[in-house]
Amino acid sequence: MTDMVATADLVFWASWVSFVLGGIVLLIGAFGMIRLPDVWSRIHAAGMIDTLGAALMILGMMLQAGLTLATLKLLLIGVFIFIAGPTATHAIANAAWTAGVKPRNMEKDDSARFTERGTP
């Protein structure tokens, strides 16, 4: 009986640690979205909060739900976010590059290296 209570308490606290860490990552990423200087840095912050912050929050919800159908649904949502988030971030970065938005400290010669020969 006490082992079950100890396990339940451990799962409860592990889920809350996951919630708190996920919230911290989301807050840091949100501040990064506001404070970072250019679109490329902001895209990086958005990618981090999308992937890591959401994964930690979903992990906390999965621990709270236990072994149920809700856990499977949360797992599928997590896999979708893990695949779709970086794909969307790449699409936004590609659109910005195609539109001519250059990184803040990039010289003209640096951008020519990327556009003429592909990646260096």
C-alpha atoms as an extended CHARMM CRD file, in Angstrom:
* protein
*
       120  EXT
         1         1  MET       CA              0.0000000000        0.0000000000        0.0000000000  PROA      1               0.0000000000
         2         2  THR       CA              2.7310000000        2.4780000000        0.8820000000  PROA      2               0.0000000000
         3         3  ASP       CA              4.5870000000        1.6430000000       -2.3470000000  PROA      3               0.0000000000
         4         4  MET       CA              1.5320000000        2.6450000000       -4.3820000000  PROA      4               0.0000000000
         5         5  VAL       CA              1.2110000000        5.8960000000       -2.4500000000  PROA      5               0.0000000000
         6         6  ALA       CA              4.9100000000        6.6430000000       -2.8960000000  PROA      6               0.0000000000
         7         7  THR       CA              4.6870000000        5.9140000000       -6.6260000000  PROA      7               0.0000000000
         8         8  ALA       CA              1.6140000000        8.1230000000       -6.9900000000  PROA      8               0.0000000000
         9         9  ASP       CA              3.3780000000       10.9310000000       -5.1480000000  PROA      9               0.0000000000
        10        10  LEU       CA              6.4670000000       10.5220000000       -7.3340000000  PROA      10              0.0000000000
        11        11  VAL       CA              4.3990000000       10.6820000000      -10.5240000000  PROA      11              0.0000000000
        12        12  PHE       CA              2.5030000000       13.7070000000       -9.1840000000  PROA      12              0.0000000000
        13        13  TRP       CA              5.6950000000       15.6250000000       -8.3980000000  PROA      13              0.0000000000
        14        14  ALA       CA              7.3790000000       14.5660000000      -11.6380000000  PROA      14              0.0000000000
        15        15  SER       CA              4.4270000000       15.9050000000      -13.5990000000  PROA      15              0.0000000000
        16        16  TRP       CA              4.5570000000       19.2260000000      -11.7700000000  PROA      16              0.0000000000
        17        17  VAL       CA              8.3040000000       19.5060000000      -12.3340000000  PROA      17              0.0000000000
        18        18  SER       CA              7.5990000000       18.9550000000      -16.0120000000  PROA      18              0.0000000000
        19        19  PHE       CA              4.8770000000       21.6400000000      -15.9690000000  PROA      19              0.0000000000
        20        20  VAL       CA              7.1370000000       24.1410000000      -14.2170000000  PROA      20              0.0000000000
        21        21  LEU       CA             10.1150000000       23.4880000000      -16.5070000000  PROA      21              0.0000000000
        22        22  GLY       CA              7.8520000000       23.7110000000      -19.5540000000  PROA      22              0.0000000000
        23        23  GLY       CA              6.4400000000       27.0000000000      -18.2870000000  PROA      23              0.0000000000
        24        24  ILE       CA              9.9280000000       28.3840000000      -17.7200000000  PROA      24              0.0000000000
        25        25  VAL       CA             11.0110000000       27.3810000000      -21.2320000000  PROA      25              0.0000000000
        26        26  LEU       CA              7.8710000000       28.9690000000      -22.6870000000  PROA      26              0.0000000000
        27        27  LEU       CA              8.4570000000       32.2150000000      -20.7670000000  PROA      27              0.0000000000
        28        28  ILE       CA             12.1130000000       32.4170000000      -21.7560000000  PROA      28              0.0000000000
        29        29  GLY       CA             11.1860000000       31.7880000000      -25.3810000000  PROA      29              0.0000000000
        30        30  ALA       CA              8.4370000000       34.4150000000      -25.2590000000  PROA      30              0.0000000000
        31        31  PHE       CA             10.8800000000       36.9860000000      -23.8950000000  PROA      31              0.0000000000
        32        32  GLY       CA             13.3060000000       35.9510000000      -26.6200000000  PROA      32              0.0000000000
        33        33  MET       CA             10.6520000000       36.5690000000      -29.2500000000  PROA      33              0.0000000000
        34        34  ILE       CA             10.2820000000       40.1170000000      -27.9510000000  PROA      34              0.0000000000
        35        35  ARG       CA             13.9150000000       40.9680000000      -27.1780000000  PROA      35              0.0000000000
        36        36  LEU       CA             15.9660000000       39.3380000000      -29.9380000000  PROA      36              0.0000000000
        37        37  PRO       CA             17.2050000000       41.6680000000      -32.6910000000  PROA      37              0.0000000000
        38        38  ASP       CA             16.2910000000       40.0730000000      -36.0140000000  PROA      38              0.0000000000
        39        39  VAL       CA             13.8940000000       37.6070000000      -37.6030000000  PROA      39              0.0000000000
        40        40  TRP       CA             16.4610000000       34.7910000000      -37.6200000000  PROA      40              0.0000000000
        41        41  SER       CA             17.0360000000       34.9540000000      -33.8810000000  PROA      41              0.0000000000
        42        42  ARG       CA             13.3080000000       35.1370000000      -33.2890000000  PROA      42              0.0000000000
        43        43  ILE       CA             12.7040000000       32.0990000000      -35.4700000000  PROA      43              0.0000000000
        44        44  HSD       CA             15.1900000000       30.1990000000      -33.3010000000  PROA      44              0.0000000000
        45        45  ALA       CA             13.3510000000       31.2420000000      -30.1220000000  PROA      45              0.0000000000
        46        46  ALA       CA             10.0160000000       30.2390000000      -31.6240000000  PROA      46              0.0000000000
        47        47  GLY       CA             11.3910000000       26.8370000000      -32.5940000000  PROA      47              0.0000000000
        48        48  MET       CA             12.6800000000       26.2100000000      -29.0910000000  PROA      48              0.0000000000
        49        49  ILE       CA              9.4570000000       27.0960000000      -27.3020000000  PROA      49              0.0000000000
        50        50  ASP       CA              7.4420000000       25.1710000000      -29.8370000000  PROA      50              0.0000000000
        51        51  THR       CA              9.4120000000       21.9710000000      -29.4540000000  PROA      51              0.0000000000
        52        52  LEU       CA             10.8530000000       21.8150000000      -25.9440000000  PROA      52              0.0000000000
        53        53  GLY       CA              8.2540000000       23.8360000000      -24.0310000000  PROA      53              0.0000000000
        54        54  ALA       CA              5.2990000000       22.0470000000      -25.5470000000  PROA      54              0.0000000000
        55        55  ALA       CA              6.9760000000       18.6510000000      -25.1030000000  PROA      55              0.0000000000
        56        56  LEU       CA              7.5130000000       19.2700000000      -21.3860000000  PROA      56              0.0000000000
        57        57  MET       CA              3.9310000000       20.4430000000      -20.9110000000  PROA      57              0.0000000000
        58        58  ILE       CA              2.5600000000       17.4300000000      -22.7690000000  PROA      58              0.0000000000
        59        59  LEU       CA              4.8010000000       15.1230000000      -20.7230000000  PROA      59              0.0000000000
        60        60  GLY       CA              3.3450000000       16.6230000000      -17.5380000000  PROA      60              0.0000000000
        61        61  MET       CA             -0.1830000000       16.0690000000      -18.8180000000  PROA      61              0.0000000000
        62        62  MET       CA              0.6540000000       12.4890000000      -19.7740000000  PROA      62              0.0000000000
        63        63  LEU       CA              1.9680000000       11.8040000000      -16.2780000000  PROA      63              0.0000000000
        64        64  GLN       CA             -1.1870000000       13.3120000000      -14.7660000000  PROA      64              0.0000000000
        65        65  ALA       CA             -3.4660000000       11.2470000000      -17.0250000000  PROA      65              0.0000000000
        66        66  GLY       CA             -1.8800000000        7.8870000000      -16.2140000000  PROA      66              0.0000000000
        67        67  LEU       CA             -2.2050000000        4.9500000000      -18.6000000000  PROA      67              0.0000000000
        68        68  THR       CA             -5.4130000000        5.9220000000      -20.3820000000  PROA      68              0.0000000000
        69        69  LEU       CA             -6.6210000000        6.7320000000      -23.8600000000  PROA      69              0.0000000000
        70        70  ALA       CA             -5.9410000000       10.3930000000      -23.0790000000  PROA      70              0.0000000000
        71        71  THR       CA             -2.2480000000        9.5350000000      -22.7220000000  PROA      71              0.0000000000
        72        72  LEU       CA             -2.2030000000        8.0050000000      -26.1860000000  PROA      72              0.0000000000
        73        73  LYS       CA             -3.9170000000       11.0690000000      -27.6180000000  PROA      73              0.0000000000
        74        74  LEU       CA             -1.4150000000       13.3530000000      -25.8960000000  PROA      74              0.0000000000
        75        75  LEU       CA              1.4210000000       11.2460000000      -27.2840000000  PROA      75              0.0000000000
        76        76  LEU       CA              0.0320000000       11.6160000000      -30.8060000000  PROA      76              0.0000000000
        77        77  ILE       CA             -0.3500000000       15.3720000000      -30.3160000000  PROA      77              0.0000000000
        78        78  GLY       CA              3.2550000000       15.5190000000      -29.1100000000  PROA      78              0.0000000000
        79        79  VAL       CA              4.5200000000       13.6090000000      -32.1390000000  PROA      79              0.0000000000
        80        80  PHE       CA              2.5680000000       15.9450000000      -34.4250000000  PROA      80              0.0000000000
        81        81  ILE       CA              4.0280000000       19.0390000000      -32.7300000000  PROA      81              0.0000000000
        82        82  PHE       CA              7.5210000000       17.5120000000      -32.8080000000  PROA      82              0.0000000000
        83        83  ILE       CA              7.2550000000       17.0270000000      -36.5900000000  PROA      83              0.0000000000
        84        84  ALA       CA              5.1540000000       20.0280000000      -37.6100000000  PROA      84              0.0000000000
        85        85  GLY       CA              6.9270000000       22.6570000000      -35.4830000000  PROA      85              0.0000000000
        86        86  PRO       CA             10.3980000000       22.4230000000      -37.0210000000  PROA      86              0.0000000000
        87        87  THR       CA              8.8550000000       22.0190000000      -40.4760000000  PROA      87              0.0000000000
        88        88  ALA       CA              6.8820000000       25.2360000000      -40.0680000000  PROA      88              0.0000000000
        89        89  THR       CA              9.9400000000       27.0270000000      -38.6690000000  PROA      89              0.0000000000
        90        90  HSD       CA             11.9560000000       25.9420000000      -41.7080000000  PROA      90              0.0000000000
        91        91  ALA       CA              9.2000000000       27.1030000000      -44.0640000000  PROA      91              0.0000000000
        92        92  ILE       CA              9.0990000000       30.5260000000      -42.3870000000  PROA      92              0.0000000000
        93        93  ALA       CA             12.8950000000       30.8200000000      -42.5340000000  PROA      93              0.0000000000
        94        94  ASN       CA             12.9080000000       29.8360000000      -46.2030000000  PROA      94              0.0000000000
        95        95  ALA       CA             10.2040000000       32.3930000000      -46.9860000000  PROA      95              0.0000000000
        96        96  ALA       CA             12.1520000000       35.1070000000      -45.1580000000  PROA      96              0.0000000000
        97        97  TRP       CA             15.3490000000       34.2210000000      -47.0430000000  PROA      97              0.0000000000
        98        98  THR       CA             13.5030000000       34.1970000000      -50.3810000000  PROA      98              0.0000000000
        99        99  ALA       CA             11.9330000000       37.5670000000      -49.5690000000  PROA      99              0.0000000000
       100       100  GLY       CA             15.4110000000       39.0040000000      -49.0840000000  PROA      100             0.0000000000
       101       101  VAL       CA             15.5530000000       39.2600000000      -45.2980000000  PROA      101             0.0000000000
       102       102  LYS       CA             19.2010000000       38.8590000000      -44.3880000000  PROA      102             0.0000000000
       103       103  PRO       CA             20.6980000000       38.1540000000      -40.9700000000  PROA      103             0.0000000000
       104       104  ARG       CA             21.7110000000       41.2630000000      -39.0780000000  PROA      104             0.0000000000
       105       105  ASN       CA             25.5140000000       41.0910000000      -39.4200000000  PROA      105             0.0000000000
       106       106  MET       CA             25.7580000000       39.3610000000      -42.7760000000  PROA      106             0.0000000000
       107       107  GLU       CA             27.9360000000       41.0250000000      -45.4020000000  PROA      107             0.0000000000
       108       108  LYS       CA             26.9330000000       41.1310000000      -49.0590000000  PROA      108             0.0000000000
       109       109  ASP       CA             29.7160000000       38.6670000000      -49.9160000000  PROA      109             0.0000000000
       110       110  ASP       CA             28.3640000000       36.2150000000      -47.3370000000  PROA      110             0.0000000000
       111       111  SER       CA             24.9040000000       36.1830000000      -48.9070000000  PROA      111             0.0000000000
       112       112  ALA       CA             26.4090000000       35.6560000000      -52.3680000000  PROA      112             0.0000000000
       113       113  ARG       CA             28.1000000000       32.5100000000      -51.0830000000  PROA      113             0.0000000000
       114       114  PHE       CA             24.7040000000       31.1240000000      -50.1060000000  PROA      114             0.0000000000
       115       115  THR       CA             22.7650000000       32.1170000000      -53.2200000000  PROA      115             0.0000000000
       116       116  GLU       CA             25.3000000000       31.2120000000      -55.9100000000  PROA      116             0.0000000000
       117       117  ARG       CA             26.5640000000       27.8470000000      -54.7050000000  PROA      117             0.0000000000
       118       118  GLY       CA             23.9420000000       26.8020000000      -52.2000000000  PROA      118             0.0000000000
       119       119  THR       CA             25.1900000000       26.2960000000      -48.6810000000  PROA      119             0.0000000000
       120       120  PRO       CA             28.9270000000       26.8070000000      -48.0140000000  PROA      120             0.0000000000
